[in-house]
């Protein structure tokens, strides 16, 4: 297990290095002059030269990369062109909102997908199965921003149960944090849950047909034990992977839903960075998203070894 | 058989609804097995032998299957028993060992857990007592260092070891009847012999009835008391193992026996059969959706000595000279002359 862990961490470091090169190169290949853009109409050559020199943009690209990487490793992602504040600070500011939304949405997704997928696998081609299939098809097809707008319309504007937008920190006011989180988490979680339902259904259906399930029944175990201990545990093995991919995707920001709910998350931050050619900020955000994917994948792989003992060797 | 049967199956029929129409998989099968006795049910794949025993335990989903007939076990009719009552029979009443030990154990649970869960449910043991007994059971089925093995996962074990675990699982609640459904088919030949011997030994110790389901007459020759040969969901011949092997009366049984390789060197006057001499029964078993009229074997039958073969179903009747409460019986309209086996 320890060797497996070390090997996976080692692989992640290599991938991360590759990602840093890719991120750096792509952003430098994109046309557009960030300093010119930052100055806008107040352009004058001396300020321009000074800014370029201060940002190190006149250094050779390789030197720029090494400097950036060295700083990044010590937690310094540079200074945002736009706001003049450290990128790390900007990102850390947004992190709680994004983490809240991503994990909230995944919880909602699993709460939808596991029961719904399992029930439809237990009664394939029944009314329940058809309804579940329809619901998950709808969840996949309906655009999330539309769902978001409808949710706001119904639950905050008409019924007045929940706030329509904004994020409140967990440490500031836990109750308000939860109230603000419900709508965006449900909207995002419904879409992810719809995808996951399909996976739960098909892998539960597969596990139900396996010989070990027949063995469990032949032992005379009560149905709930057969389903819970034998079918579900095996069915969740592939679901763990898909959940991980969904989570990584949510952590890198669900831009449109963030905009609709005025949710100050990383997605919006990255979007602003693109719009303003804020290189340091954009680099930092993209690098962080890559780290999210790697960390989530690593956790998924380790979790995999926990749920499926055949993996860890 | 002298003793009162512990499990008696009477006119069991299983029909499975398919898209092509109803498949008549088991068509009126009757047999009985007494404590300490071994019955072998022999037939090709698709002869309905597995389905017939699985249906007794409610392990064939209904629907699409419908099951009729009677199966008397400890005064209860298993066919009519509701699921919850039947569940309590599975394990402590009738236990099963399945064909493929590679897939029949749950890959994500430890061997110990798979052994203890049945005992917790049926015997009311707590985890500690069940674990204690699980180690004893592994020892009983010949697994070395049983206590350490409890923490193993199935993938740590070889095929033969896994089948021993399966047997330990089946024995854990001290069943009155053990059904071994092709329990050696997936194993190496040397391991097969060990497993067959192990079950025979445990049977002598524990006095349970054993039903062997197999396609391999050779596997059961040494251990069975009685043999029932199935074809297309029917028993075509049955009798004490010695009678049936010495004097097979049904063309199908003769075909099965002729297709067995026999060890020995014929060139030196031994009784061996050269592989090239192995007989093959031409054709395939009939499609259970479209069973032929008459005897189900007649399209492949080399004898067909009676015109009724193609129109009427031959009943199972005692062979001439057969005696006793469970005589040698065969489902033919005619009596074949004794076989010339060299």
Contacts between the chains, C-beta under 8 A, distances in Angstrom:
chain1	res1	chain2	res2	distance
A	210	B	103	6.6
A	211	B	98	6.2
A	211	B	100	6.1
A	211	B	103	4.1
A	211	B	104	4.4
A	212	B	103	6.6
A	212	B	104	6.0
A	212	B	105	5.9
A	212	B	106	4.1
A	212	B	107	7.2
A	214	B	59	6.1
A	214	B	98	7.0
A	214	B	104	7.5
A	215	B	96	8.0
A	215	B	98	6.3
A	215	B	104	4.9
A	215	B	105	6.9
A	215	B	106	7.4
A	215	B	166	7.5
A	215	B	169	7.4
A	216	B	106	7.0
A	217	B	59	6.0
A	217	B	90	7.2
A	218	B	57	6.5
A	218	B	59	6.1
A	218	B	90	5.6
A	218	B	91	7.6
A	218	B	95	7.2
A	218	B	96	4.7
A	218	B	98	7.6
A	219	B	90	6.5
A	219	B	91	5.1
A	219	B	95	7.9
A	219	B	117	6.9
A	219	B	118	4.2
A	219	B	121	7.7
A	219	B	169	6.8
A	220	B	87	4.9
A	220	B	88	6.2
A	220	B	89	7.1
A	220	B	90	3.5
A	220	B	91	3.6
A	220	B	92	7.1
A	220	B	118	6.7
A	220	B	121	6.6
A	220	B	122	6.2
A	220	B	173	7.8
A	221	B	87	7.8
A	221	B	117	6.3
A	221	B	118	6.8
A	221	B	121	5.8
A	222	B	87	6.9
A	222	B	121	6.8
A	225	B	117	7.0
A	225	B	121	7.3
A	229	B	109	7.3
A	229	B	117	7.3
A	230	B	106	5.5
A	230	B	109	7.6
A	233	B	106	7.9
A	233	B	108	5.3
A	233	B	109	7.5
A	234	B	106	7.1
A	234	B	107	7.2
A	234	B	108	5.8
A	237	B	108	7.3
A	307	B	108	6.5
A	308	B	107	7.1
A	308	B	108	5.8
A	309	B	107	7.4
A	309	B	108	6.3
A	309	B	153	4.5
A	309	B	155	7.4
A	310	B	107	5.9
A	310	B	153	7.0
A	310	B	155	4.9
